[in-house]
């Protein structure tokens, strides 16, 4: 029996934690997840915040109990480094599509470009692109787009927290943008170009951050594969604890005895938390128990209970 066959037949194991993958260009987010899941021999896995195959950058991969934080990460703000090709539009809005139009690029000064970009800060309504995974009458928009169909899309609210001009040379425009969930950068690039009196498409897209995660904690796929060569345990050591994804929530430590009741799905009394909202909940020895919500004064109800595997010494 070949080693490849025997590896496929190994029983999967419980793996709890997060891995921040620097997704390479040319593969889907799900393909990247399956590669790392296989390397970890993990039972359960998921990812949050899909990146297009042509895009690179931070892709949080969640394993085991850490899959429970995916819903919270979907709401996280994101930061991208964007390279736009001015004077050329494609049917998909990015470099993977076919060029459908060209136009002159106006000779604008750096200050004029800064003013244009600044105009996109704040709240606005954005029309999603046809090449997206959103559904219309039960069908993905990109499925309709591939058939040459164009349907009406409802604009959706987005927020641009910050936008910074990095480079400007001829038809090349590079900027960094920090934005809310649901923002389509391809559409943003087209809208920016329209404000400048031209057209454009996204030539490259790199996601630098998701929520409070740090870029320096990302691992390249080649590094992940090299660590796995040293053994599954070596790769597991590089996983982040699930509560790292929830640093925006205040932390609450329960008194002795309350941790078991919380983990059993019961509301428990708290004195350290006075403002309504979600919190990271810990028990004895700083053991992460899950996410709770203050539902009444002095009462914390469990919203997501985590059953973390005990680490062996």
Secondary structure, DSSP 8 states (H G I E B T S, - for coil): --HHHHHHTS--B---EEEEEEE-TTS-HHHHHHHHHHHHTBS-EEEES---TT-EEEEEEEEGGGGGGHHHHHTS-EEEEEEEEETEEESSSBTTS-EEEE-------HHHHHHHHHTT-EEEEEE--SSSS-EETTEEHHHHHHTT------EEEEEEEEEEEEEEETTEEEEEEEE-TT--HHHHHHHHHHHTTS-EEEEEEEEEEETT--GGG-EEHHHHHHHHHH-HHHHHTT-B-GGGGGTTSEEEE--TTHHHHHHTT--EE-SS--SSEEEEEE-GGG-EEEEEEEEETTEEEEEEE--------
